[in-house]
C-alpha cells in the first residue's frame, strides 16, 4: 500500500489547541487526522451528524420598537446584575 501526505491549513489557535488535546489523549495530530479519515471512509461520510438548522431558534422582531424595547430590558437587566455582583 502506498501512502500520500495530506496537508491542511489551520488558524494558529486551533492548531495549538489541537496539538494540546491530541497530546492529552496520548496520540499525535497526524494519528488523530488518520483516525478521522478512516472513520469518515468507514461511515461513508462524516462519522457524526452534520446538519444545517432549518429553523432559526430565534424569531425576528415584529418591529423596530420591539427590538429597542427588548434591548433596553436586557441592558437594564445586565446592569442590575453587575450592580448586584459589585455589592457582594
URNOR-V795768 format. One line per field, one symbol per residue. ss: DSSP state (2 for helix, 1 for strand, 0 for the rest). phi: phi as a letter, one per 20 degrees, with the letter a starting at -180 (. if undefined). A space follows every 50 residues. Layout:
ss: ???
phi: ???
This chain:
ss: 00000000000222222222222200002222222222222220000000 00000000000002222222222222222222222220
phi: .edcedccdcfgfffffgffffffemcdgfffffffffffffemqgebfc bdffdffdefffbfffffffffffffffffffffffff
